[in-house]
Amino acid sequence: MWNDDICFGQSVGMKFDENGEALFFPGNTMICLLDHNSEVFDRVRKERDTISAEFPKNVFTPLPDESLHMTAIEGVCDRVRNKEHWTSLLPLDAPLSETDDLFEEKWNSVPAFPEVRMRFDNLWIESGICVGLYPDTYGDDVRIRNWRDAVSEIMGLRFPGHDRYRFHISLGYGISMPDSREMEILSRFKNDFDAECRKEGFSFIVPPASMTYFDSMLYFSRTRIPRH
């Protein structure tokens, strides 16, 4: 059952504090930022706002408009330094600024992001709440996974689960475990959203991927940012 997988609180002490406030958590990543004039953005924002209205911030903290995106392939985080989650092209103790230098240079060699259509799958609830996505056709799946393989080779990024990566749009992070009443509310949201996905099958063209840099989960910059 999906509710057995709920693990709100996993990001506390790393990305957020116990009150739902964002912590300093610098890194870089390659993401598809949602166009604020698109239907997919409107749908995601509406679902986020509907859910967050029902929960205090110390249970579920929503992400702002500027942060809404689909991750194309993960970069590195300064506070996550192990060989499984770091570029193989630099040592584990390399300053984050060096990974920014490397990825900025390597990004110029990355093939163009393909036109890919994604379909809403379900409301995915584990350490946070996401809109789960899956490629609309077999061809879409092949195109995006071939692109991920190419980037992985160029940038030395092949994290655990690379071949099985589950695409999603994060709505926010779970800060503390829901109580029984809140769990019922979550269950209702999930049932309604999943039913709508099965009925309607909304799909959208994924925006092109960008190389981005961040200090927290609240904002992803397409231009380099100062590193402390």
C-alpha positions as a printed Julia matrix, in Angstrom:
228×3 Matrix{Float64}:
  0.0    0.0     0.0
  1.23   3.5    -0.81
  0.75   4.74    2.77
  3.24   2.17    4.04
  5.87   4.01    1.98
  5.31   7.43    3.56
  8.51   8.65    5.18
  7.94  12.33    5.87
 10.88  13.85    7.73
 13.73  12.36    5.69
 14.82  15.79    4.47
 14.72  17.42    7.92
 18.2   18.53    8.94
 19.4   18.5     5.33
 17.03  20.45    3.07
 14.56  21.78    5.66
 14.34  22.34    9.4
 11.64  20.88   11.64
  9.44  23.93   11.05
  9.53  23.56    7.28
 12.0   26.38    6.66
 14.53  25.8     3.89
 18.13  25.15    4.94
 21.33  26.0     3.08
 21.76  23.01    0.79
 23.9   23.94   -2.22
 24.36  21.94   -5.39
 23.72  21.8    -9.11
 21.34  19.8   -11.27
 19.85  19.52  -14.75
 16.13  20.2   -14.69
 13.17  21.13  -16.87
 11.66  24.23  -15.26
  7.93  24.56  -15.88
  6.8   27.44  -18.07
  4.57  29.63  -15.9
  2.29  30.23  -18.88
  1.68  26.53  -19.5
 -1.23  24.26  -18.65
  1.02  21.8   -16.82
  2.23  24.59  -14.54
 -1.35  25.66  -13.79
 -2.35  22.08  -12.97
  0.66  21.45  -10.74
  0.3   24.75   -8.92
 -3.41  24.13   -8.31
 -2.74  20.67   -6.86
  0.07  22.02   -4.67
 -2.1   24.84   -3.34
 -5.06  22.55   -2.69
 -2.92  20.11   -0.72
 -0.88  22.68    1.2
 -4.05  24.47    2.35
 -4.91  21.36    4.38
 -1.59  20.93    6.22
  0.55  23.04    8.54
  4.03  23.84    7.23
  5.65  21.6     9.83
  3.87  18.6     8.26
  4.08  19.51    4.56
  5.98  22.48    3.18
  5.11  23.39   -0.43
  7.68  24.46   -2.99
  7.34  27.93   -4.54
  6.38  28.56   -8.15
 10.02  29.26   -9.1
 11.05  25.78   -7.96
  8.51  23.69   -9.86
 10.33  21.4   -12.29
 10.96  17.91  -13.59
 14.47  16.66  -12.96
 16.11  15.46  -16.19
 19.24  14.07  -14.5
 20.62  14.82  -11.05
 23.81  16.74  -10.43
 25.66  16.82   -7.09
 24.95  18.25   -3.66
 27.71  19.64   -1.46
 26.43  17.76    1.59
 26.08  14.41   -0.2
 29.63  13.28   -0.84
 29.9    9.62   -1.65
 31.02   7.89   -4.82
 27.46   6.8    -5.69
 26.21  10.41   -5.75
 29.22  12.35   -7.04
 30.75  12.87  -10.46
 33.4   10.28  -11.31
 35.41  13.06  -12.99
 36.37  14.8    -9.73
 37.52  13.64   -6.28
 34.98  13.52   -3.46
 36.64  16.45   -1.68
 36.57  18.76   -4.7
 34.98  22.15   -3.9
 31.44  22.53   -5.2
 32.65  25.43   -7.35
 34.86  22.95   -9.26
 31.85  20.8   -10.08
 30.07  23.94  -11.28
 33.07  24.7   -13.51
 33.13  21.16  -14.86
 29.4   20.9   -15.52
 29.2   24.35  -17.09
 31.93  23.29  -19.53
 30.54  19.82  -20.17
 27.02  21.14  -20.7
 28.2   22.55  -24.03
 28.85  18.97  -25.19
 25.49  17.62  -24.07
 23.15  16.74  -26.96
 20.02  18.84  -27.37
 17.21  17.78  -25.08
 14.75  15.77  -27.19
 11.07  16.57  -27.6
  9.45  14.32  -25.03
  5.85  14.06  -23.94
  5.11  13.02  -20.35
  1.8   11.87  -18.89
  0.46  12.39  -15.37
  0.58   9.01  -13.63
 -0.42   9.43  -10.0
  0.07  11.38   -6.81
  3.33   9.94   -5.51
  3.65  10.27   -1.74
  6.83   9.17    0.04
  9.3   11.64    1.57
  7.24  14.4    -0.02
  4.35  14.78   -2.43
  4.96  14.64   -6.17
  3.09  14.32   -9.4
  4.39  11.03  -10.76
  5.07  11.05  -14.5
  5.74   8.47  -17.17
  6.7    8.84  -20.84
  3.65   9.02  -23.09
  4.94   6.47  -25.61
  7.73   3.94  -25.9
  9.51   6.38  -28.22
  9.36   9.13  -25.59
 10.87   6.72  -23.06
 13.71   5.77  -25.41
 14.5    9.38  -26.28
 14.73  10.69  -22.73
 16.64   7.69  -21.4
 19.12   7.84  -24.29
 19.64  11.51  -23.46
 20.19  10.67  -19.78
 22.73   8.02  -20.75
 24.62  10.53  -22.9
 24.72  13.11  -20.1
 25.76  10.44  -17.62
 28.75   9.57  -19.79
 29.76  13.19  -20.46
 29.46  14.37  -16.85
 30.41  11.22  -14.97
 27.0   10.99  -13.3
 25.45   7.55  -12.94
 23.6    7.36   -9.65
 21.95   4.25   -8.22
 18.7    3.51  -10.05
 19.8    5.45  -13.13
 18.05   3.07  -15.55
 14.87   2.95  -13.47
 14.66   6.63  -12.59
 11.07   7.68  -11.9
 10.22  11.06  -13.39
  8.17  13.43  -11.26
  7.33  17.01  -10.35
  7.76  17.71   -6.64
  4.97  19.72   -5.01
  6.66  19.92   -1.62
  8.46  18.07    1.16
  7.13  16.11    4.1
  8.43  17.49    7.39
  6.71  15.31    9.99
  4.5   12.23    9.76
  0.79  12.95    9.24
 -1.59  12.01   12.04
 -4.59   9.75   11.37
 -6.85  12.64   10.28
 -4.17  14.05    7.97
 -3.55  10.6     6.54
 -7.22  10.37    5.61
 -6.95  13.71    3.85
 -3.86  12.54    1.96
 -5.65   9.35    0.98
 -8.54  11.34   -0.41
 -6.23  13.58   -2.41
 -4.39  10.59   -3.83
 -7.52   8.66   -4.73
 -9.05  11.67   -6.47
 -5.88  12.59   -8.34
 -5.14   9.01   -9.41
 -8.71   8.54  -10.64
 -8.46  11.75  -12.67
 -5.18  10.55  -14.2
 -6.8    7.29  -15.28
 -9.84   9.08  -16.66
 -8.22  12.0   -18.45
 -4.62  11.0   -19.13
 -3.27  14.57  -19.24
  0.05  14.83  -21.07
  2.43  17.66  -21.93
  5.6   18.39  -23.85
  8.47  18.6   -21.35
 10.32  21.95  -21.44
 14.0   21.77  -22.48
 16.46  20.86  -19.73
 18.67  23.56  -18.21
 21.91  23.39  -16.25
 21.02  24.99  -12.91
 22.64  25.92   -9.62
 21.02  26.22   -6.19
 21.6   27.09   -2.53
 18.3   25.59   -1.36
 15.25  23.84   -2.75
 13.45  27.16   -3.19
 15.15  28.44   -6.34
 17.16  27.02   -9.25
 19.29  29.5   -11.19
 20.27  29.03  -14.82
 23.3   31.25  -14.18
 26.19  30.53  -11.84
 25.81  31.62   -8.23
 28.55  32.48   -5.71
 29.84  29.58   -3.61
 30.86  30.12    0.0
